[in-house]
């Protein structure tokens, strides 16, 4: 499992996808989320603005990414 480190209380799903280099643009992230290709904590998430906090897990294209605080 890979880690996406944040320095704030939360990050929105599409921003986390850009930060973690899952997509190159916010528009690409938006399309993938709305197409149902992204799971958050094991469930399909269609909300690109969903707030993710440390401990949340994004699953995309067979890989998992955990949100954590930057050390």
N, C-alpha and C positions, 0 to 999 in steps of 0.2 A: 504494500500500500504506500502510495506517495503522499506527501504532505504539502498543503498550501498554507503558508504562514501569513497571518494577518497581525496588524498592530492596533486594530480598533476592536470595539465590542462585537461587531458583526460585519459581514460582507454580503452583498446581494449575489444571488446565484450567478447571474450573467457576468458580474465583475470577477467573481471567483474563477470562473472558467477562463476569462482573459488572463488573470493574474497567474494562474497555474499553467498557462500555455496550452489549454485544451482546445482553444480556438484562437484564431488570430485577430478577430474583430468581434465587437459587441453584436453586430448584425448577424454574424454566423451563429453566435451563442443563442441569440433570440430565436432563430429558426430551428435550431436543434432542440431547444427546450420546448417550443410550441409543437414540435413534431412528436413529442413524447419520448425522445431518445436519451433523456437524462433522468437518473434516479437520485433521490435524496433520502438517505436513511432507509433504503430498500423499497421506496415507493416512487412511482412515476410522478414527476413534478412538472407542471405546466406553467408555473409562475416564475417568470424570469427575475422578478424582484424579490423572491423569497429570501428572507434574512437567514443567513447561516452563521452559526456560532461555533467556537471550538468544540470539537467532538463530533460534529456533523460530518457525514460521509457522502460524497458525490460519486456515483458510478456512471461511467461513460465509456462506450466502446470497449467493454470488457476489462476496464481498469478502475481502480478505486483510489479516491483522493480524500484524505481527512483534513478538515480545517483545524488549525492549531494556532496558538499564539506564537509569534516570533520570539526567539530567545535572545 
